[in-house]
Amino acid sequence: MAMSSNKTLWGFAFWLKNNPYRTIEAMTWPDFYEHLKQFIAVNATAQTLTAAPGIDAANEGFGIVDFSTDIDFPKQGTTTRYATDGNGVAASTTLALNKAACEQSLYPDQPI
C-alpha cells in the first residue's frame, strides 16, 4: 500500500532526524544500521517489513537484496536534476547488480 510505504520511509527519516543523542552527520554506518534495524523491528508486522540480520551478513545486513520489482535508484534527468517516477536506474535481483546500479545512480552531492 503506497500510503504505508510513504509513512514508513518518512517516519524513519523523522525519527532519525529527531534523535536527541546523535545527529545524522555524526553517525557511522553501524550507527545508522542500528537505527534502521530497531525501526524495522518495531514496524515489521504493521508495515510488512523484513527484520534485518547482522551488519556483516552476506547481503550487507539489508535482509532483502531483490529490489527488481519495487524500486529505481535516482539518475540524472533530462529536464530536471533527477528523473521522474519510474525513470530511474532499475534495481535488480542480486547484491552485485544493485551495487552496479548504484554506480550509475545520481546522488544529491554529485555534480552533474
N, C-alpha and C positions, 0 to 999 in steps of 0.2 A: 504494500500500500504506500503510495507516494507521500502522504502526509506523515506517516510513521517514519519513513526514511528521512524526511526533512527534519522532523523533531529529533530524531536520533543524532544526526550529524550536527545540527546546530545546538542541540542540548549539550553534546560533548564539548563543542567549542566554547559554549558559555560557561560550563563547569570548569574547564581548563583555564579560561581567562580570569575567572574569579577566585582562583586558588590564592588564599592569603599567605601561603608559606613559600611559594616558588613561582616566579614569573616564567612565562613561556621562553623568554630569552635565556634564562638561567638553566633550562632543562637540558639534560643529556638524553640520548636515545633511550637508555634504561629508565630514566625518569618518565619520559613521555609514554613509553610502553607500559609502565606500571599503572599510569593513569588510565590508559586505554583498556588495559586488562581488567581493572576494577570496574570501570564504567560498563564494559561488556558483561561482566559477571552479574551486575545488579539489573541489567536490562535484557538478559538473554531470552527470557520467555516472552515478555511483552513485545519486544521488537524483533523476535526471531533471529537473534544474533548468535554466533558460534563462539563459545568460550575459547580463548587463545591458549596454546601450550606455552612452554618455556621460551624465553627470548632466543635461546641458542638452537631452537628446533630447525630442522632442515628447511622448513618453509619460512624461516626468519620470524617465527612466532605469530604470524598473522592468523593462523588457523585455516585460512582459505587462500588458495592461490589461483583458482579458476575464476577469473573475473570476466570471462569472454562474453557472457550474455547480458551483463549488467552495467558495465561502466566503460567510459572512454577516459583517457588522460587528456588534459588540455594541450592544444597545439596552437601555433600561430594562425590566426585567421587572416583572411584576405582584406577585409574592410575594417576589422576590429583587432585589438591586441590578441584576443583569443577566440577560438572557434565557437560557434553556437552549438546548441544541443544536438547531440548525435553526430557531430562533425569533428570530434577529437581523434586522438591516436587510439585505435581499437586495442583494448586489453585482450589477453589471450588466456590459455589454459595452464601454462606452466610458469614456474618462477623465472626461468631463463628468458622466456619470451616476454614476460611482463617487465623484466629489467631492461630488455632491448627496447620495449615500447617507451619506457621512462626516459631512455636516452634520446628519443625523438620528441619528447614532450617539451612544452614551453613552461618554465617555472616563473613565478612572479618577479624574481630578482634578475632574470636572464635578459640581457639586451637583445633587441630584435633589429 
